[in-house]
Amino acid sequence: MAGNAGMRAYVGEAARCLDGFDLETLEDVFICIRDSFASGGKLLICGNGGSASDASHLAGELVGRFRRERRPLPALALTVDPAVLTALSNDYGYDRAFVRQVQALGKPGDVLLAVTTGGTSPNVVAAGEEARRMGIRVAAFTAAGREAPWADIHWMAPSPVTSHAQEAMLVAFHALCEALEGALLEEE
């Protein structure tokens, strides 16, 4: 039963992690994205590994629906087109793969949601820096204790442990979906 004790300990640790959840900064992210959508902007999302999956998941919830039927919201994961990612990585280096997409698809008034649990993924940081240079607001999501000076808004998960940071980020992304959906339905 050692495995069972390990599972219980892990779940307990994950639950305690949510006690330190930063709703105030998440609300700043919500306002930033809501205002962008209201003025005709879009949400670009990038990350690597599990964060790439989270980018795709978040975009799907916004373009489709989260919990209620409503018009689609303009969100695009920069992680989902293997031909684009591999071509850009081959021609410009992987560190520039998201930068080129931000340059091609972004415009002032858009928002880049940059997910990097460590806060130092070179391709995510470079995309954030380029987005800011272009007049695109940047919301960074990292694990606790990681810095993101290249972002306008920085939400930190309440844990430095990657798996728990990712779990908290999923809660944050779903909370954003709920808030954005609610705001959109209030407008209609």
Helices and strands as residue ranges (DSSP letters): H 2-17, G 18-20, H 23-38, E 43-47, H 50-63, E 75-77, H 82-92, G 94-96, H 97-105, E 111-115, H 122-133, E 137-142, E 153-156, H 162-187
